[in-house]
Amino acid sequence: MIKGIKHIIFDLGGVLLNIDYHKTTAAFQALGVPNFDALYSQREQIALFDALETGKIEATTFYDELNTLLQSNFTHDQLATAWNAMLLDWPLRRLQILQQLQNQFDLFLLSNTNSIHEAAFTHSLQQAHGIPSIALYFDKAYFSHRLGLRKPNPQAFQYILDTHNLSPAATLFIDDSVQHIAAAKSLGIQTIHLSNGMTIEKDIFKPLI
């Protein structure tokens, strides 16, 4: 851990919640869409997904416009199932780490997500661990579709810094996407990039034994 840290901003997918983008690509391939990864990936996405993740369109509009884009006629349930396929499990140890960190740091969540995914991963968290919302572990949880800003836009980070009067030098940001890390660094925020199979439980917040 970096010394002098008072505040920690966590990413969600790939940091706290296990995700696999390839599973959504495979799910769309199973529906007969061979090139979904050209439309959406961890590194980049087309404007339709940006609009969903920044709350500019509702889920129903997203489904309808996605069908138009794909020249398909899938039901909303079919599209939701494929879209949510990337969302995997919530490792218990990561939730325990958050609970422990609450006693020592101000904790914030900054996630690029959308209303469809939020509903799905909130349900899975409740089902798996009996926890009604991941927001319970944070001073404030910021989801891009509610905030109207998404990473790597520096304004998303600046909003949190300004709203909570955080010193960038005393703030740590943990994310698995290099472009998001770069944006945080540009504001003077300390960063840890989770790469090459790194996890917070194995590589950052290790047991003191």
TORDRENTOR-391748 format. One record per atom (N, C-alpha, C): residue in three letters; x, y, z; atom name. Coordinates in Angstrom, 2 decimals, padded with zeros to 5 digits. Each point is the difference from the previous one (the first is absolute). Layout:
N
residu;u;v;w;atome
ALA;X;Y;Z;CA $
...
***
This chain:
209
residu;u;v;w;atome
MET;000.83;-001.20;000.00;N $
MET;-000.83;001.20;000.00;CA $
MET;000.87;001.25;000.00;C $
ILE;-000.44;001.01;-000.71;N $
ILE;000.70;001.28;-000.04;CA $
ILE;-000.21;000.75;001.31;C $
LYS;001.06;000.57;000.55;N $
LYS;-000.09;000.72;001.27;CA $
LYS;-000.67;001.36;-000.19;C $
GLY;-000.61;000.49;001.08;N $
GLY;-000.61;001.32;-000.02;CA $
GLY;-001.40;000.03;-000.58;C $
ILE;-000.59;-001.15;-000.26;N $
ILE;-001.33;-000.07;-000.59;CA $
ILE;-001.08;000.11;001.08;C $
LYS;-000.98;000.87;-000.27;N $
LYS;-001.14;000.16;000.90;CA $
LYS;-001.32;-000.41;-000.67;C $
HIS;-000.01;000.03;-001.31;N $
HIS;-001.23;-000.27;-000.76;CA $
HIS;000.32;-001.00;-001.10;C $
ILE;-000.91;-000.93;-000.24;N $
ILE;000.20;-000.98;-001.07;CA $
ILE;-001.23;-000.01;-000.90;C $
ILE;000.24;000.13;-001.29;N $
ILE;-001.07;-000.11;-001.01;CA $
ILE;000.18;-001.34;-000.71;C $
PHE;-001.01;-000.83;000.05;N $
PHE;000.04;-001.31;-000.64;CA $
PHE;-000.79;000.00;-001.30;C $
ASP;000.54;-000.70;-000.98;N $
ASP;-000.79;-000.43;-001.15;CA $
ASP;-000.83;-001.20;000.46;C $
LEU;-000.99;-000.37;-000.78;N $
LEU;-000.86;-001.14;000.35;CA $
LEU;000.37;-001.26;-000.78;C $
GLY;-000.33;-000.02;-001.30;N $
GLY;000.22;-001.19;-000.80;CA $
GLY;001.48;-000.30;-000.21;C $
GLY;000.41;-001.23;000.30;N $
GLY;001.39;-000.37;-000.12;CA $
GLY;000.83;000.31;001.22;C $
VAL;-000.58;000.72;000.95;N $
VAL;000.68;000.34;001.25;CA $
VAL;-000.74;-000.62;001.18;C $
LEU;-001.29;000.26;000.09;N $
LEU;-000.83;-000.56;001.07;CA $
LEU;-000.89;-001.14;-000.53;C $
LEU;-000.61;000.24;-001.13;N $
LEU;-000.86;-000.99;-000.65;CA $
LEU;000.77;-000.65;-001.15;C $
ASN;000.05;-001.31;-000.02;N $
ASN;000.64;-000.68;-001.12;CA $
ASN;-000.83;000.17;-001.26;C $
ILE;000.66;000.34;-001.08;N $
ILE;-000.69;000.16;-001.29;CA $
ILE;000.82;-000.66;-001.11;C $
ASP;-000.67;-000.33;-001.07;N $
ASP;000.65;-000.58;-001.17;CA $
ASP;-000.71;000.51;-001.24;C $
TYR;000.60;000.99;-000.66;N $
TYR;-000.60;000.61;-001.18;CA $
TYR;-000.23;-001.02;-001.11;C $
HIS;000.85;-001.01;-000.05;N $
HIS;-000.12;-001.01;-001.05;CA $
HIS;-001.30;-000.80;000.12;C $
LYS;-000.52;-000.11;001.20;N $
LYS;-001.25;-000.75;000.17;CA $
LYS;-001.18;000.73;-000.65;C $
THR;000.01;001.32;000.04;N $
THR;-001.05;000.75;-000.70;CA $
THR;000.19;-000.12;-001.50;C $
THR;001.25;000.09;-000.46;N $
THR;000.25;-000.20;-001.43;CA $
THR;-000.48;-001.37;-000.45;C $
ALA;000.31;-001.02;000.80;N $
ALA;-000.42;-001.37;-000.34;CA $
ALA;-001.51;-000.14;000.03;C $
ALA;-000.65;000.68;000.95;N $
ALA;-001.46;-000.07;000.09;CA $
ALA;-000.66;000.63;-001.23;C $
PHE;000.56;001.10;-000.48;N $
PHE;-000.54;000.61;-001.21;CA $
PHE;000.32;-000.85;-001.24;C $
GLN;001.16;-000.63;000.01;N $
GLN;000.32;-000.91;-001.10;CA $
GLN;-001.00;-001.14;-000.05;C $
ALA;-000.40;-000.49;001.18;N $
ALA;-000.99;-001.08;000.06;CA $
ALA;-001.35;000.44;-000.54;C $
LEU;-000.27;001.31;000.07;N $
LEU;-001.23;000.54;-000.57;CA $
LEU;000.12;000.24;-001.50;C $
GLY;001.22;-000.14;-000.53;N $
GLY;000.22;000.21;-001.43;CA $
GLY;000.64;001.33;-000.33;C $
VAL;000.62;000.65;001.01;N $
VAL;000.70;001.28;-000.22;CA $
VAL;001.50;-000.28;000.05;C $
PRO;000.68;-000.08;-001.13;N $
PRO;001.40;-000.45;-000.01;CA $
PRO;001.03;001.04;000.42;C $
ASN;-000.35;001.28;-000.04;N $
ASN;001.01;001.05;000.18;CA $
ASN;-000.32;000.94;001.16;C $
PHE;-000.61;-000.50;001.05;N $
PHE;-000.40;000.89;001.10;CA $
PHE;001.21;000.69;000.63;C $
ASP;001.15;-000.68;000.05;N $
ASP;001.18;000.60;000.61;CA $
ASP;000.51;001.21;-000.76;C $
ALA;-000.45;000.17;-001.24;N $
ALA;000.35;001.22;-000.75;CA $
ALA;-000.85;001.19;000.45;C $
LEU;-001.10;-000.30;000.67;N $
LEU;-000.89;001.05;000.49;CA $
LEU;000.29;000.37;001.45;C $
TYR;000.43;-001.01;000.78;N $
TYR;000.20;000.22;001.44;CA $
TYR;001.14;-000.86;000.51;C $
SER;000.92;000.64;000.75;N $
SER;001.09;-000.73;000.65;CA $
SER;000.42;000.77;001.24;C $
GLN;000.97;-000.54;000.73;N $
GLN;000.49;000.68;001.20;CA $
GLN;000.64;001.33;-000.34;C $
ARG;000.65;000.09;-001.15;N $
ARG;000.75;001.20;-000.34;CA $
ARG;-000.84;001.06;-000.71;C $
GLU;-000.97;-000.42;-000.79;N $
GLU;-000.77;001.00;-000.74;CA $
GLU;-001.37;-000.54;-000.37;C $
GLN;-000.88;000.93;-000.34;N $
GLN;-001.36;-000.37;-000.35;CA $
GLN;-000.61;001.09;-000.87;C $
ILE;-001.05;-000.37;-000.72;N $
ILE;-000.67;000.97;-000.87;CA $
ILE;-000.92;000.89;000.82;C $
ALA;-000.53;001.04;-000.64;N $
ALA;-000.75;001.05;000.69;CA $
ALA;-001.25;-000.53;000.72;C $
LEU;-000.63;-001.04;-000.54;N $
LEU;-001.22;-000.53;000.63;CA $
LEU;000.27;-000.46;001.43;C $
PHE;001.13;-000.66;000.22;N $
PHE;000.34;-000.48;001.34;CA $
PHE;000.41;001.15;000.91;C $
ASP;000.67;001.00;-000.57;N $
ASP;000.31;001.21;000.77;CA $
ASP;-001.28;000.67;000.49;C $
ALA;-000.99;000.07;-000.87;N $
ALA;-001.26;000.65;000.36;CA $
ALA;-000.69;-000.75;001.14;C $
LEU;000.05;-001.33;-000.04;N $
LEU;-000.60;-000.79;001.07;CA $
LEU;000.77;000.18;001.30;C $
GLU;001.32;000.03;-000.08;N $
GLU;000.83;000.08;001.21;CA $
GLU;000.02;001.39;000.61;C $
THR;-000.40;001.00;-000.74;N $
THR;-000.06;001.35;000.58;CA $
THR;-001.45;000.44;000.25;C $
GLY;-000.93;-000.95;-000.09;N $
GLY;-001.38;000.29;000.35;CA $
GLY;-000.75;000.85;-001.00;C $
LYS;000.51;000.10;-001.22;N $
LYS;-000.68;000.82;-001.00;CA $
LYS;-001.18;-000.72;-000.63;C $
ILE;-000.01;-001.34;000.07;N $
ILE;-001.13;-000.77;-000.50;CA $
ILE;-000.40;-001.05;001.03;C $
GLU;-001.26;-000.41;-000.04;N $
GLU;-000.51;-001.03;000.89;CA $
GLU;000.28;-001.38;-000.60;C $
ALA;-000.20;-001.03;000.82;N $
ALA;000.27;-001.36;-000.43;CA $
ALA;-000.83;-000.39;-001.23;C $
THR;-001.28;000.34;000.00;N $
THR;-000.86;-000.39;-001.12;CA $
THR;000.47;000.63;-001.31;C $
THR;000.42;001.24;000.07;N $
THR;000.53;000.67;-001.19;CA $
THR;001.28;-000.68;-000.46;C $
PHE;000.84;-000.36;000.95;N $
PHE;001.24;-000.71;-000.32;CA $
PHE;-000.29;-001.30;-000.74;C $
TYR;-000.93;-000.79;000.51;N $
TYR;-000.34;-001.27;-000.66;CA $
TYR;-000.51;000.24;-001.42;C $
ASP;-000.88;000.97;-000.14;N $
ASP;-000.57;000.27;-001.33;CA $
ASP;001.07;000.48;-000.98;C $
GLU;000.88;000.89;000.46;N $
GLU;001.04;000.51;-000.88;CA $
GLU;001.05;-001.06;-000.29;C $
LEU;000.25;-000.90;000.96;N $
LEU;000.94;-001.08;-000.23;CA $
LEU;-000.55;-000.96;-001.06;C $
ASN;-001.29;-000.29;000.08;N $
ASN;-000.62;-000.83;-001.03;CA $
ASN;000.12;000.64;-001.38;C $
THR;-000.22;001.31;-000.05;N $
THR;000.14;000.71;-001.27;CA $
THR;001.43;-000.09;-000.51;C $
LEU;000.96;000.20;000.89;N $
LEU;001.41;-000.06;-000.37;CA $
LEU;000.39;-001.39;-000.51;C $
LEU;-000.51;-001.02;000.67;N $
LEU;000.34;-001.37;-000.36;CA $
LEU;-000.86;-000.55;-001.13;C $
GLN;-000.99;000.80;-000.39;N $
GLN;-000.97;-000.45;-001.02;CA $
GLN;-000.64;-001.33;000.44;C $
SER;-000.45;000.03;001.26;N $
SER;-000.56;-001.19;000.61;CA $
SER;-001.33;000.31;000.65;C $
ASN;-000.63;-001.02;000.54;N $
ASN;-001.29;000.17;000.67;CA $
ASN;-000.03;-000.81;001.29;C $
PHE;001.08;000.08;000.78;N $
PHE;000.08;-000.73;001.25;CA $
PHE;-000.94;000.62;001.03;C $
THR;-000.51;-000.82;000.91;N $
THR;-000.81;000.53;001.09;CA $
THR;000.91;000.76;000.96;C $
HIS;-000.61;000.84;000.80;N $
HIS;000.79;000.73;001.00;CA $
HIS;000.64;-000.97;000.99;C $
ASP;-000.70;-001.07;000.34;N $
ASP;000.56;-001.01;000.92;CA $
ASP;001.23;-000.68;-000.61;C $
GLN;-000.05;-000.32;-001.28;N $
GLN;001.15;-000.61;-000.67;CA $
GLN;001.21;000.93;000.03;C $
LEU;-000.24;001.26;-000.30;N $
LEU;001.09;000.97;000.00;CA $
LEU;000.55;000.22;001.41;C $
ALA;-000.87;000.07;000.99;N $
ALA;000.44;000.20;001.38;CA $
ALA;000.84;-001.17;000.47;C $
THR;-000.42;-001.22;-000.31;N $
THR;000.75;-001.19;000.40;CA $
THR;001.39;-000.01;-000.61;C $
ALA;000.09;000.31;-001.28;N $
ALA;001.31;000.05;-000.66;CA $
ALA;000.86;001.13;000.54;C $
TRP;-000.61;001.15;000.20;N $
TRP;000.72;001.19;000.49;CA $
TRP;000.52;-000.23;001.42;C $
ASN;-000.75;-000.73;000.81;N $
ASN;000.40;-000.24;001.39;CA $
ASN;000.93;-001.20;000.16;C $
ALA;000.27;-000.71;-001.08;N $
ALA;000.81;-001.22;000.10;CA $
ALA;001.41;000.27;000.54;C $
MET;000.50;001.21;-000.20;N $
MET;001.35;000.34;000.48;CA $
MET;000.09;000.08;001.52;C $
LEU;-001.12;000.16;000.68;N $
LEU;-000.01;000.18;001.45;CA $
LEU;000.10;-001.36;000.68;C $
LEU;001.06;-000.20;000.78;N $
LEU;000.24;-001.29;000.64;CA $
LEU;-000.29;000.06;001.50;C $
ASP;000.94;-000.37;000.82;N $
ASP;-000.26;-000.15;001.45;CA $
ASP;000.63;001.11;000.82;C $
TRP;-000.44;000.05;001.26;N $
TRP;000.52;000.93;001.00;CA $
TRP;000.84;-000.80;001.01;C $
PRO;001.32;-000.01;-000.12;N $
PRO;000.81;-000.72;000.98;CA $
PRO;-000.18;000.58;001.41;C $
LEU;-000.30;-000.87;000.94;N $
LEU;-000.29;000.44;001.36;CA $
LEU;001.17;000.74;000.62;C $
ARG;001.23;-000.45;-000.28;N $
ARG;001.17;000.63;000.61;CA $
ARG;000.08;001.49;-000.37;C $
ARG;-000.40;000.36;-001.19;N $
ARG;000.06;001.41;-000.41;CA $
ARG;-001.00;000.84;000.79;C $
LEU;-001.15;-000.55;000.27;N $
LEU;-000.99;000.70;000.81;CA $
LEU;000.50;000.15;001.44;C $
GLN;000.68;-001.01;000.50;N $
GLN;000.57;000.08;001.35;CA $
GLN;001.09;001.06;000.07;C $
ILE;000.78;000.11;-001.06;N $
ILE;001.04;001.03;-000.06;CA $
ILE;-000.63;001.39;000.05;C $
LEU;-001.06;000.21;-000.76;N $
LEU;-000.68;001.30;000.04;CA $
LEU;-000.50;000.32;001.40;C $
GLN;-000.56;-000.99;000.65;N $
GLN;-000.52;000.20;001.36;CA $
GLN;001.12;000.40;000.95;C $
GLN;001.16;-000.61;-000.14;N $
GLN;001.14;000.34;000.85;CA $
GLN;000.55;001.38;-000.33;C $
LEU;000.04;000.34;-001.27;N $
LEU;000.54;001.30;-000.41;CA $
LEU;-000.87;001.16;000.44;C $
GLN;-001.30;-000.25;000.19;N $
GLN;-000.91;001.06;000.42;CA $
GLN;000.44;000.63;001.32;C $
ASN;000.72;-000.75;000.82;N $
ASN;000.44;000.50;001.30;CA $
ASN;001.23;000.90;-000.10;C $
GLN;000.64;000.00;-001.16;N $
GLN;001.27;000.72;-000.14;CA $
GLN;000.00;001.08;-001.07;C $
PHE;-000.87;-000.13;-000.99;N $
PHE;000.03;000.91;-001.15;CA $
PHE;-001.40;000.46;-000.37;C $
ASP;-000.05;001.15;-000.70;N $
ASP;-001.23;000.38;-000.70;CA $
ASP;-000.03;-000.83;-001.28;C $
LEU;-001.11;-000.68;-000.25;N $
LEU;-000.09;-000.88;-001.17;CA $
LEU;-001.05;000.53;-000.98;C $
PHE;000.38;-000.03;-001.28;N $
PHE;-000.90;000.43;-001.07;CA $
PHE;000.04;-001.04;-001.12;C $
LEU;-001.09;-000.08;-000.71;N $
LEU;-000.09;-000.88;-001.17;CA $
LEU;-000.24;000.86;-001.23;C $
LEU;000.76;-000.25;-001.06;N $
LEU;-000.21;000.70;-001.27;CA $
LEU;-000.03;-001.05;-001.09;C $
SER;-001.18;-000.28;-000.51;N $
SER;-000.18;-001.09;-000.94;CA $
SER;-000.67;000.47;-001.29;C $
ASN;000.59;-000.38;-001.13;N $
ASN;-000.69;000.14;-001.27;CA $
ASN;-001.01;-001.13;-000.08;C $
THR;-001.25;000.31;000.20;N $
THR;-001.03;-001.04;-000.06;CA $
THR;-001.30;000.62;-000.47;C $
ASN;-000.99;-000.83;-000.15;N $
ASN;-001.29;000.43;-000.53;CA $
ASN;-001.12;-000.60;000.83;C $
SER;-001.20;000.45;-000.23;N $
SER;-001.13;-000.42;000.83;CA $
SER;-000.27;-001.50;-000.12;C $
ILE;000.25;-000.59;-001.16;N $
ILE;-000.23;-001.43;-000.19;CA $
ILE;000.99;-000.81;000.83;C $
HIS;001.27;000.34;-000.10;N $
HIS;001.01;-000.70;000.77;CA $
HIS;-000.16;000.24;001.50;C $
GLU;-000.33;001.22;000.38;N $
GLU;-000.15;000.28;001.43;CA $
GLU;-001.09;-000.87;000.61;C $
ALA;-001.12;-000.12;-000.69;N $
ALA;-001.09;-000.84;000.51;CA $
ALA;000.46;-001.46;000.12;C $
ALA;000.76;-000.47;-001.00;N $
ALA;000.44;-001.39;-000.02;CA $
ALA;001.02;-000.29;001.09;C $
PHE;001.02;000.85;000.15;N $
PHE;001.02;-000.32;001.01;CA $
PHE;-000.49;000.28;001.42;C $
THR;-000.96;000.89;000.16;N $
THR;-000.60;000.21;001.32;CA $
THR;-000.80;-001.24;000.40;C $
HIS;-000.71;-000.56;-000.95;N $
HIS;-000.76;-001.23;000.26;CA $
HIS;000.94;-001.15;000.36;C $
SER;001.10;-000.15;-000.74;N $
SER;000.92;-001.10;000.27;CA $
SER;000.69;000.17;001.35;C $
LEU;000.28;001.24;000.40;N $
LEU;000.60;000.27;001.31;CA $
LEU;-000.96;-000.39;001.12;C $
GLN;-001.26;000.32;-000.18;N $
GLN;-001.03;-000.37;000.97;CA $
GLN;-000.14;-001.52;000.08;C $
GLN;-000.02;-000.64;-001.16;N $
GLN;-000.18;-001.45;-000.04;CA $
GLN;001.19;-000.74;000.60;C $
ALA;001.20;000.46;-000.29;N $
ALA;001.20;-000.71;000.44;CA $
ALA;000.38;000.28;001.44;C $
HIS;-000.18;001.24;000.45;N $
HIS;000.52;000.38;001.31;CA $
HIS;-001.03;000.69;000.91;C $
GLY;-001.21;000.17;-000.48;N $
GLY;-001.03;000.64;000.82;CA $
GLY;000.22;001.48;000.21;C $
ILE;000.77;000.64;-000.89;N $
ILE;000.31;001.42;000.11;CA $
ILE;-000.82;000.75;-001.04;C $
PRO;-000.83;000.97;000.42;N $
PRO;-000.94;000.63;-000.94;CA $
PRO;000.63;000.96;-000.99;C $
SER;001.20;000.52;000.31;N $
SER;000.63;000.96;-000.92;CA $
SER;001.49;000.11;000.31;C $
ILE;000.82;000.03;-001.03;N $
ILE;001.44;000.18;000.18;CA $
ILE;000.29;001.38;000.58;C $
ALA;-000.93;000.93;-000.14;N $
ALA;000.19;001.36;000.52;CA $
ALA;000.15;000.02;001.52;C $
LEU;-000.44;-001.05;000.69;N $
LEU;000.10;-000.05;001.46;CA $
LEU;001.44;000.05;000.48;C $
TYR;000.93;-000.37;-000.86;N $
TYR;001.41;-000.03;000.40;CA $
TYR;000.72;001.32;-000.23;C $
PHE;-000.69;000.98;-000.56;N $
PHE;000.67;001.23;-000.42;CA $
PHE;-000.64;001.24;000.63;C $
ASP;000.84;001.03;000.18;N $
ASP;-000.53;001.30;000.38;CA $
ASP;-000.95;000.50;-001.08;C $
LYS;000.35;-000.30;-001.25;N $
LYS;-000.86;000.35;-001.13;CA $
LYS;000.38;-000.88;-001.19;C $
ALA;-001.01;-000.56;-000.63;N $
ALA;000.22;-000.79;-001.22;CA $
ALA;-000.47;000.80;-001.20;C $
TYR;000.89;000.16;-000.97;N $
TYR;-000.32;000.75;-001.22;CA $
TYR;-000.04;-000.95;-001.19;C $
PHE;-001.18;-000.09;-000.62;N $
PHE;-000.18;-000.78;-001.21;CA $
PHE;-000.16;000.97;-001.17;C $
SER;000.70;-000.28;-001.09;N $
SER;000.04;000.96;-001.10;CA $
SER;-001.38;000.34;-000.54;C $
HIS;-000.92;-000.96;-000.01;N $
HIS;-001.32;000.30;-000.57;CA $
HIS;-000.81;000.94;000.90;C $
ARG;000.39;000.10;001.26;N $
ARG;-000.64;000.95;000.91;CA $
ARG;000.77;001.33;000.04;C $
LEU;001.32;-000.10;-000.07;N $
LEU;000.85;001.19;000.06;CA $
LEU;-000.05;000.80;-001.29;C $
GLY;-000.23;-000.70;-001.13;N $
GLY;000.01;000.68;-001.29;CA $
GLY;001.39;000.18;-000.56;C $
LEU;000.99;-000.62;000.64;N $
LEU;001.39;000.05;-000.45;CA $
LEU;000.58;-001.40;000.11;C $
ARG;000.90;-000.33;-000.90;N $
ARG;000.63;-001.31;000.07;CA $
ARG;001.52;000.15;-000.14;C $
LYS;000.72;-000.91;000.61;N $
LYS;001.44;-000.06;-000.19;CA $
LYS;000.29;-000.36;-001.47;C $
PRO;001.07;000.52;-000.58;N $
PRO;001.11;000.73;000.62;CA $
PRO;-000.14;001.52;000.00;C $
ASN;-001.19;000.52;-000.07;N $
ASN;-000.19;001.45;000.06;CA $
ASN;000.51;000.50;001.36;C $
PRO;001.02;000.86;000.02;N $
PRO;000.53;000.49;001.27;CA $
PRO;-001.06;000.70;000.86;C $
GLN;-001.06;000.52;-000.63;N $
GLN;-001.03;000.69;000.77;CA $
GLN;-000.69;-000.94;000.99;C $
ALA;-000.04;-001.29;-000.31;N $
ALA;-000.62;-000.96;000.93;CA $
ALA;000.80;-000.06;001.30;C $
PHE;001.31;-000.05;-000.13;N $
PHE;000.86;-000.01;001.19;CA $
PHE;-000.04;001.35;000.72;C $
GLN;000.04;001.08;-000.78;N $
GLN;000.02;001.32;000.59;CA $
GLN;-001.27;000.26;000.79;C $
TYR;-001.12;-000.53;-000.48;N $
TYR;-001.27;000.17;000.71;CA $
TYR;000.09;-000.60;001.40;C $
ILE;000.58;-001.18;000.10;N $
ILE;000.13;-000.65;001.32;CA $
ILE;000.95;000.79;000.89;C $
LEU;001.13;000.41;-000.56;N $
LEU;000.96;000.79;000.78;CA $
LEU;-000.63;001.27;000.55;C $
ASP;-000.72;000.71;-000.86;N $
ASP;-000.59;001.27;000.41;CA $
ASP;-001.16;-000.19;000.97;C $
THR;-000.87;-000.97;-000.28;N $
THR;-001.19;-000.21;000.83;CA $
THR;000.37;-000.40;001.42;C $
HIS;001.06;-000.78;000.13;N $
HIS;000.37;-000.52;001.32;CA $
HIS;001.26;000.65;000.56;C $
ASN;000.47;001.03;-000.68;N $
ASN;001.17;000.76;000.46;CA $
ASN;001.20;-000.91;000.25;C $
LEU;000.32;-000.81;-001.00;N $
LEU;001.09;-000.97;000.12;CA $
LEU;001.28;000.57;-000.61;C $
SER;001.11;-000.23;000.67;N $
SER;001.30;000.33;-000.57;CA $
SER;000.41;-001.10;-000.96;C $
PRO;000.32;000.34;-001.25;N $
PRO;000.41;-001.04;-000.96;CA $
PRO;001.19;-000.83;000.50;C $
ALA;000.96;000.67;000.63;N $
ALA;001.20;-000.69;000.47;CA $
ALA;-000.31;-001.01;001.10;C $
ALA;-001.10;000.22;000.72;N $
ALA;-000.40;-000.90;001.08;CA $
ALA;-001.09;-000.97;-000.45;C $
THR;-000.24;-000.04;-001.31;N $
THR;-001.07;-000.84;-000.56;CA $
THR;000.61;-001.09;-000.88;C $
LEU;-000.44;-001.22;000.19;N $
LEU;000.44;-001.14;-000.79;CA $
LEU;-001.14;-000.48;-000.88;C $
PHE;000.28;-000.25;-001.27;N $
PHE;-000.98;-000.53;-000.93;CA $
PHE;000.47;-001.37;-000.48;C $
ILE;-000.89;-000.99;000.05;N $
ILE;000.33;-001.37;-000.41;CA $
ILE;-000.93;-000.41;-001.13;C $
ASP;000.59;-000.38;-001.14;N $
ASP;-000.79;-000.33;-001.19;CA $
ASP;000.77;-001.01;-000.84;C $
ASP;-000.72;-000.70;-000.86;N $
ASP;000.66;-000.98;-000.87;CA $
ASP;000.15;000.47;-001.44;C $
SER;-000.37;001.24;-000.28;N $
SER;000.11;000.55;-001.37;CA $
SER;001.05;001.10;-000.02;C $
VAL;000.99;-000.17;-000.87;N $
VAL;001.14;000.92;000.00;CA $
VAL;-000.41;001.42;-000.37;C $
GLN;-001.02;000.16;-000.86;N $
GLN;-000.41;001.34;-000.40;CA $
GLN;-000.66;000.75;001.16;C $
HIS;-000.63;-000.71;000.91;N $
HIS;-000.60;000.63;001.17;CA $
HIS;001.08;000.40;001.00;C $
ILE;000.99;-000.85;000.14;N $
ILE;001.15;000.31;000.86;CA $
ILE;000.70;001.27;-000.48;C $
ALA;000.18;000.11;-001.31;N $
ALA;000.67;001.18;-000.55;CA $
ALA;-000.77;001.28;000.30;C $
ALA;-001.33;-000.07;-000.08;N $
ALA;-000.81;001.19;000.26;CA $
ALA;000.12;000.42;001.46;C $
ALA;-000.02;-000.96;000.91;N $
ALA;000.13;000.32;001.42;CA $
ALA;001.38;000.59;000.30;C $
LYS;001.03;-000.57;-000.60;N $
LYS;001.36;000.50;000.21;CA $
LYS;000.13;001.44;-000.47;C $
SER;-000.71;000.36;-001.06;N $
SER;000.10;001.36;-000.54;CA $
SER;-000.48;001.05;000.99;C $
LEU;-000.78;-000.43;000.99;N $
LEU;-000.50;000.91;001.03;CA $
LEU;000.82;-000.07;001.28;C $
GLY;001.05;-000.81;000.01;N $
GLY;000.85;-000.12;001.17;CA $
GLY;-000.46;-001.06;000.98;C $
ILE;-000.98;-000.81;-000.39;N $
ILE;-000.48;-001.09;000.85;CA $
ILE;001.00;-001.15;-000.04;C $
GLN;000.25;-000.62;001.15;N $
GLN;000.84;-001.19;000.05;CA $
GLN;-000.79;-001.17;-000.60;C $
THR;000.68;-000.92;-000.65;N $
THR;-000.72;-001.06;-000.70;CA $
THR;000.67;-001.36;000.17;C $
ILE;-000.83;-001.03;-000.11;N $
ILE;000.48;-001.38;-000.15;CA $
ILE;-000.78;-000.62;-001.14;C $
HIS;000.73;-000.48;-001.00;N $
HIS;-000.61;-000.64;-001.15;CA $
HIS;000.00;-001.52;000.21;C $
LEU;-001.16;-000.59;000.07;N $
LEU;-000.10;-001.45;000.11;CA $
LEU;000.14;-000.61;-001.39;C $
SER;001.09;-000.68;-000.24;N $
SER;000.25;-000.58;-001.31;CA $
SER;000.51;-001.42;000.14;C $
ASN;-000.04;-000.73;-001.09;N $
ASN;000.61;-001.33;-000.07;CA $
ASN;-000.46;-000.92;001.13;C $
GLY;-001.31;-000.01;000.23;N $
GLY;-000.53;-000.92;000.99;CA $
GLY;000.13;000.47;001.45;C $
MET;000.41;001.23;000.22;N $
MET;000.11;000.52;001.36;CA $
MET;-001.39;000.12;000.63;C $
THR;-000.07;-000.15;001.31;N $
THR;-001.24;000.22;000.75;CA $
THR;000.32;000.80;001.25;C $
ILE;-001.01;000.65;000.55;N $
ILE;000.25;000.80;001.20;CA $
ILE;000.33;-000.87;001.20;C $
GLU;-000.56;-001.21;000.04;N $
GLU;000.24;-000.87;001.16;CA $
GLU;001.38;-000.67;-000.06;C $
LYS;000.49;-000.23;-001.21;N $
LYS;001.28;-000.70;-000.15;CA $
LYS;001.19;000.95;-000.08;C $
ASP;-000.21;001.17;-000.58;N $
ASP;001.12;000.87;-000.33;CA $
ASP;000.03;001.34;000.74;C $
ILE;-001.08;000.41;000.61;N $
ILE;-000.02;001.32;000.65;CA $
ILE;-000.28;-000.12;001.50;C $
PHE;-001.15;-000.51;000.33;N $
PHE;-000.41;-000.09;001.41;CA $
PHE;000.18;-001.43;000.49;C $
LYS;001.27;-000.38;000.18;N $
LYS;000.32;-001.37;000.39;CA $
LYS;-000.20;-000.19;001.50;C $
PRO;-000.37;-001.20;000.43;N $
PRO;-000.09;-000.29;001.43;CA $
PRO;001.36;000.17;000.67;C $
LEU;-000.01;000.53;001.20;N $
LEU;001.26;000.24;000.73;CA $
LEU;000.45;-001.26;000.74;C $
ILE;000.13;-001.09;-000.74;N $
ILE;000.48;-001.26;000.59;CA $
ILE;000.95;-000.67;-000.99;C $
***
